[in-house]
Amino acid sequence: MPPHIQHSARTNRRARWRTLAGTAAAFALIATALPTAQADEVVSDTEAPQDATAPQPDAAAPAQPAPQMLDTDGPDALPSAFYAQPETLPASPGELIRQEDADFFLGPTRAVRLGSSATRIMYSSTTSHGELVGVTGTVLESKSSWQGEGPRPLVTYAVGTQGAANQCAPSVQGESGTNYESAAVNALLLAGYNVVVTDYIGLGTAGVHTYMNRLDQGHAVLDAARAATQAGIDTIDAESPVAVVGYSQGGGGAGAASELADDYAPELPLTAAVVGAPPADLQQVAAKIDNSIYYPFLVFALEGFSDRYGIDRSSILNEDGEQLFDEIASKCTLHALFSSTPVDSTTLTQDGASFTEVAQRAPFDEILNAQKLGIDAAPAVPTLINHSLTDDVIPYRTGRELAGRWCSAGTEVTFHHSLMPTHLGGYAGSFVPMLTFLNRQFAGKSSSNHCWQF
């Protein structure tokens, strides 16, 4: 092997292990940093609860078999018959199509079941092209008492990147205990919030997951809240105050939902928004993660946008690129990251252009610019933006610039710049400010308005 190739391979291995070490550290922090998260740990027979008043997990929660795939031939297989699109869709978005009992577990041991109940739902939503489709998700009812004023709120939660294959749907991974977002969902449930988690359009259901599509994601998040009020859960109805919350891809989904709410779902009593590490400018994100261990996110985006806008990806990718694309698109996020090493994207395209360069030219330049947050609308409710100063996936400047655009449009923005290292560390460090902000908003108290900084 030539010396420069050997050096590149060693550099890639070192970068990969630094990232994996940071990933492990971040998830360790998630497990230990918050009292609310610790409250739902299983207590052994010989260990007294730390707080007798804190909500405890179901004592007898025998592990149930994970959902079975209807067809195991490839990533397009549906998790079960529930996920099949109905022959006839409702005439409007946000309508409940079907529901069934489900489970949502904290961790792959599946020893702790979240909430007092979990209900899998399918509901109607609208694509960026105005087409109605069926979308799935999970409604989780909190078993904690609500300590705030007024009725118990509903959080419509937008998850971070799960993958592009149907087995990566949040509801599927929640039932198998492999959804890392169960940590944030757990924190919200323990604080007394009911939560609905969308699977997004094309994830779990037929079709391609339209990853990072602003309208698709925003609509799915808002319609999930609408559908949750129709599921017959005693503590959730049309009067339940609502918050949109998300981090990373979910920060984009929550941000889009908060911008779209007034026009798309004006009847929802939206009270607050929490937007973590928002990928508000996809050009900036592409440049940040190109050639890094996080390049699978660019593969997910290329798949989604190519499908939605009718682009033949073989006109962009060479044979090596197509092969890598198919391999990554079949994996869920953690598997994709842990099994990948940084790759030079110029070796994957027909003309030797990097993914950053592909993103900057037609047709992707116009497509990606259309996903930018803070251009045509802004949240009408108080909004918290969380962002790590050392985010290695979504540039810190991306979050700050979004805050500036929203402030200029009149949104009251609280900006929390986290000192937790990396993107995943920022996620671990976002729980406390998230809960503090939400608790204040639902108590009718104001939060710091940081718009003077921008």
N, C-alpha and C positions, 0 to 999 in steps of 0.2 A: 504494500500500500504506500503510495507517495507520501512524503512527509506532511504536505499541506492537508491531505485528506485525513491522515492520522490525527493531526492537530485539531481539525474540525470535528472529528468524531469524539475526541476527548472533551472538547469544549461543549458539545451537545450533551454528552453524558453528565458533565458537571452541572450544566444548566438544568437538566432534567431532575437530578437528585436534589438540587437546591429548591426547585419548585415543589417536589414531592415532600421534602422535609417541611417546607412552609405549609403545605396542605395538611400534613399530619398535625403540625402544631396548632393550626387554626381550628381543626375539629376537636382537638383536645381542649382548646380554650372554650369552644362552644359548650362542651360537656361540663366544664368546671366553673365558668366565669359568673354564671347567674344563679342566684338563689331560686328564682322561679323555675329554671330548668332542673335544678337539683331536686325540687319538690316532687317531681314525678318519677324519681328513680324507684326501683323495686326495693322494698325494705325486707331484709332477711328476718327469719324467725328470731334471731338473737339480737337484732338491732332495733332499738326504739326509734320511732319517727323523730326527726329533728324538730318538727313543729306539729303538735297534735291537731292544730286547727287548719293546717295546710291540706289541700285536696290530695288524696292518695290514689294511686292507680288501682284498677280493678284487681282484687286479690287473686281471683281465679280466672285467668285469661289464657286458656289453653291455646297453643298455636294452632291456627287453622291452615289448611292447605292453601298455598299461593294460587292466585287465579290461573287457570289453564288456558293456553292458547288454542284457538279453534284450528289453526293451521300453523305448524311450526316451520313452514318453508319461507324463511326470510323475514326481514324487518317490517314488511307490510302486513304480517299476520295480525288479525284482530285478537285482543286479549280474551274476549269471550263474546257470546252472542249479544250481550248487552250493548256492546260498542258498535254494532251494525247500524248504519243509517236507516231510519224509517222510510217506508215507501212514500209516505206523505208527511211533509213538514208543516208545522203551524204557519199561519199567515204572517206572523210578526215575530221579531226577535225577543228573547228573554222568556219564552214560554217553556214550561216544564213538559218534557216528552215522556220520560219514564224514570222510575227510581227503584232502588233495591237496597237492602241492608248491605253494609260493607264493613271493612276494618281499615284502620290506619295506625301503623305501629311505629314506635320510636326505636329504631335500630334493627339490624338484621337478625338478632335473636328472637324478635317478635314477642318479647316478654311483657312489654308495656303497650297497652292499647290506648290510643289517645281519645279523649273526650268521653262523654257519657253515651254518645251514639255517633255513628258514622253512616251516612247515606250516600250511596253512589247515585248520581243524577245524569241524565242527558237532557239538554235544553237547546233551543234554537238560538243562533247568533248570525251575524252578518259579516261576510268577507269584505275586503277592501274593494271588491268589484260589485258589491251590493247584492250578492247571492246569499240566500239563507242556507245554513248547514246545521247539522246536529253536532253539538260539542258536549263532552263529558266532564265530570268533575266530582268532587266530594264535599258534602256538607258535614261539618263536625260541630256537635253541640257541647258546650263547656259544662263540666260538672262542678266548677267552682262557683261560689256565690258572686253575684255582681255587686261590687262595693261602690260603684259610681252612682251618680244621680240619673234619674230617668230610666227608661227601658234599657235592657241589655243590648249593646251594639253588635252589629255584624261586620266582620272584616272580610272583604273579598281579597284574597291573597293571590298575588301573581308570583309564581315560582321562578327561581333562577334556572339557568340552562340545564335541561334534563337529557337532551339528546334528540335525535330525529326519528328513531324507530318507534313503532307503536308500543313495544314493551317498556319504553322509557316514560310513558305517560305518568304524571304524578299520582294518579289514583292507583295505577298498577304497582308502581314502586312503593307507594304508601302501604299497600296491602302486603307486599313482600318484605317491608321494613328496610328498604334500600334507598328511600327518598331522603337525602340529606336535609331537605327543607322541613322535615318533621321537627327539627330543633326549634325553628322559628314558630311553626304552627303550635307546638307544645307550649312555648312561652306565652303566646296569645291566649290559648285555651285556659292556662293556669291563672292568667290575669282576669279571667271572667268573660272574655270575648268569644262569641260564636264565630266560626270561620268557614268560609267556602273557598275551596281551592280549585280553580279551573285547570283543565288539562290542555287548554289552548286548542285552536283550530288545527285539525289534522294530526293530532298526537293522541294515539289510542284508537281513533276513528279512521275510516278510509280516507285516502288522499295524503298529500304531502304536508308536513308540519311547516307552516309559514313563519319560520323563525325570524324574529326581529321585524316583522311587518307591523308597523305602528297601528293601523286601523284594525287589523285582525286581532291583535293582542288586546287593544283597548276595549273593543266590542266584547270579546270573550270574557274579560274581567267584569265589566258592567252587567252583562247578561247573566253571569253566574249569580250575582247578587239578586237580580230579579227572580231567577228561577228558585233560589233558595227559599224565598218567601212563600213559595207555592208547595213546598215539600211536606207540609203538615206537621212541622216541628213547633211545639208549643211556644218556645221562646224566640221564634223568628217569624215576623210578619211584615207587612208593607210599611208599618210605622217604625220598624227598627232602624235606629240611626246607623249610618254606614260609613266605613273608612276603606280606602284602597291602600294596600301595602305591598311592597315588593322590593327585591334587591337584584341587581345585575340585570339579566333579561327581564326579571320581574320588576326591576326599577323602571325599565322602559315600558312594560305593560301597565304598571301603576301610574306612571307619568302620563301615558297616552290616555288612560281611562279618566284621570282627573281633568285632563284638558277637554275631553269629549263629552263629559257627563252632562253639562248644561244643555247641549243640543241633542245628544243621543238618548239620554235617559234622565230627562228633567224631573221625573217623578220620584227618583231615588233621593232619600234624605241624606245626601252626602255631607259629611261633617268635617272630614280631615283626610289628608293624604300623606303617606310616608314613602319616599322615593329614595331607595338606596343605590349608590353607585350607578346612576342612570347612563345607559349607552345612548345619550341624547344626540350624538353626532357620530354616525357609523363610519364616516371617513376617518375620523380621529382614532376610533377603536381599531379599524383595520390596520392602520399604520402601526399601532402599538403592538398588536399581537401577531402580525405577519412574521413568519420564520421563528416563532417562539413555540413553546410547548402547548400554547393555547390555540394553535392554528386550527384544531378541529372545529372551533366556533365559526371560523370562516367557511369551512365545508358545510356546516349546518345552514349558514346564511345563503351560500351559493345554491344549495339545493332548494331552499324555500323560495327565494326570489326568482330563480330560473323557472320553477314550476308555475308560480303565480303570474309571471309576465311572459311566459311562452318563449324562453330563451333556450336554445340548444347548447347545453354545456359542453358538448363535444367540439364545438367551435372555439372553445376557450382552453379546455384541458387536453393534454396529450395522453398517450396510452398510460404512462406512469401516473398521471394525475387522475385519470378515470379509475384506475385500479385502487389508488389510495382513497379516492372519494367513496367508492363502494364499500371499502373496508371500514372507514370512519363512520359513514352514515348508518351502519348497522349496529353501532355501539351506543350505549348510554354514556353520559358525560364522564363519570369517574373512570369507567373502563377505558374510554377513549383517551383521557389524559394520562392515566397510569401506564398505558400500553404504547404510548407514542413518544417519540423524540422530536426535537425541532427539525424542521425540514426547510430547505431553500425552495421557496415557492416558484422561483424562476425555472426550476427543473421540472415543473408540473404543467406548464402552459405551452400552448402551440407555438407561440412566438417568443418565448423566453421572458415575458413580462412577469413581474412579481404580482402577487395578489393585491398589494397596495396600488400598483399601477392599473390593474384591471378595474379596481374600484373607482378610479379617478377618470375613467373614460367611458364613452357611451357603450352600452345603454345603462351601465350600473351607476354612473355619476348621478344621473337624473333620478333613478330609482332610490338610491341611498339618501339623496338630499330630501326626497319626499318623506323619509322616515324621521327627519330631524324634529326634535321636540322644541317647543317654545317659539315656533315660527308663526303659525296661524291662530293659536289659541293659548290659553293659560288657565291653571286651576282657579276656580272661584272660591276655594276653601283654603284655610291655613294649611301650609305644606312644609313638611320636614324633608330636607335633603341630607342624607348621610354619605360621606365619601372619605376614603382613606387617603392621606397625603402621599402614601407610597403605593397606591393601587397599581398593580402590574398588568392589569387587563384593560380597564377603562380609565383613561387618563383623568387625574384629579381636575385638570383644567376643564374637562368636559362637563363635570358636575357644577363647577363654579360658573362657567359660561351659561349653563342652563338657568342657574339661580338668577343671574343677571337679566336674562331675557324675561323670565317670569316676573321678576321684580319690576321691570320696565312696563310690563303689561298690567301691573296692579296687584299681583298675588302677594300675600303675606308669607314670606319664606323664612323659616328657621334653618340655618345651615350649620351642620355639625361636621367639622373636619376631624376625622378620627386619626389618632396616632398609632392605631393598630397596623402592623405591617402587612402589606400585600392585599390583594383583592379578597382573599379568603379570610385574612385577619380582620379586614374591614367588616365582613359579614358577621364574624363573631362579636365584634365590638359594637354592632348596630342595635343589639337587642335592648339594652338599657335606654338609650335615647329614644328608640321607637316606642317603648312602653310608657316612658315618662311623658313624651309628647302626646300620645293618644289619651292617656289618663287625664291630662290637663284639658285637652280639647273637649272630651266628653263630660268633664266636670264644669264646663263653661268658663274655664280660666284661659287667659291669653298666654301665649308663648313668646319668647324673644323674637322680634322681627329684625333680621339681619340685613335687610335690603340696603341699609346705609353703607354696607361694605362693598356693594357692587355698582 
